[in-house]
Amino acid sequence: MKLNPTNEATDNIRNAINLNRGFYDWGHKFMYHSDLVIFLLEEAGFSNIEQVDFQKGLLGKTDLAKYKQVSIYVTAIKQN
């Protein structure tokens, strides 16, 4: 694919790179999508996996409101 500023895929690539630059600048190592988190939990043997809203589900009030717009919330249970 030839990169072209008017190409939607190119814009998405640039946006992802810019977003990850911001993440790295703040010390983060990787940006997750909820689908990836759910997949990884399934692969690790967790059950009852559910994406939940801020301060809902098993998480309760465990996060600060200032992180609501930049966080994903997924709960799961691991049986021993």
C-alpha positions as CSV (number, residue, x, y, z in Angstrom):
1,M,0.0,0.0,0.0
2,K,1.4,3.4,-0.9
3,L,1.1,5.8,1.9
4,N,-0.9,8.8,1.0
5,P,-2.1,11.6,3.3
6,T,-5.6,11.3,1.9
7,N,-5.7,7.6,2.5
8,E,-7.8,6.6,5.6
9,A,-5.4,3.8,6.5
10,T,-2.5,6.1,6.4
11,D,-4.3,8.5,8.8
12,N,-5.1,5.6,11.1
13,I,-1.4,4.5,11.1
14,R,-0.2,8.0,11.8
15,N,-2.8,8.4,14.6
16,A,-1.7,5.1,16.2
17,I,2.0,6.1,16.0
18,N,1.3,9.5,17.6
19,L,-0.9,8.0,20.3
20,N,1.8,5.4,21.1
21,R,4.4,8.2,21.3
22,G,2.4,9.8,24.0
23,F,2.1,6.6,25.8
24,Y,5.8,6.0,25.7
25,D,6.5,9.5,26.9
26,W,4.5,8.8,30.0
27,G,6.3,5.6,30.7
28,H,3.7,3.2,29.4
29,K,4.8,0.2,27.3
30,F,1.8,-0.8,25.4
31,M,-1.7,0.4,24.5
32,Y,-4.4,-2.3,24.9
33,H,-7.8,-2.6,23.3
34,S,-10.6,-4.3,25.3
35,D,-10.8,-7.1,22.7
36,L,-7.2,-7.9,23.2
37,V,-7.5,-7.8,27.0
38,I,-10.4,-10.2,26.9
39,F,-8.6,-12.5,24.5
40,L,-5.5,-12.6,26.8
41,L,-7.6,-13.3,29.9
42,E,-9.3,-16.2,28.1
43,E,-6.0,-17.6,27.0
44,A,-4.7,-17.4,30.6
45,G,-7.7,-19.4,31.8
46,F,-9.9,-16.7,33.3
47,S,-13.7,-17.0,33.2
48,N,-16.7,-14.7,33.7
49,I,-14.9,-12.1,31.6
50,E,-16.8,-8.9,31.2
51,Q,-16.1,-5.4,30.0
52,V,-17.7,-3.1,32.5
53,D,-18.3,0.6,32.9
54,F,-16.3,2.9,35.2
55,Q,-16.7,1.9,38.9
56,K,-19.1,-1.0,38.0
57,G,-18.9,-4.7,38.3
58,L,-16.2,-6.5,40.4
59,L,-13.9,-3.5,40.2
60,G,-16.2,-1.2,42.3
61,K,-14.7,2.1,43.0
62,T,-11.0,1.2,42.4
63,D,-10.1,3.9,39.9
64,L,-10.0,7.7,39.9
65,A,-12.5,9.6,37.8
66,K,-9.7,11.4,36.0
67,Y,-8.8,8.1,34.3
68,K,-12.3,7.2,33.2
69,Q,-11.9,8.5,29.6
70,V,-8.6,6.9,29.0
71,S,-9.1,3.5,30.6
72,I,-10.9,0.2,29.8
73,Y,-12.4,-1.9,32.5
74,V,-12.5,-5.6,32.3
75,T,-13.3,-8.0,35.1
76,A,-12.6,-11.7,35.3
77,I,-12.3,-14.6,37.7
78,K,-9.5,-17.1,37.9
79,Q,-10.4,-20.4,39.5
80,N,-7.5,-22.3,41.2
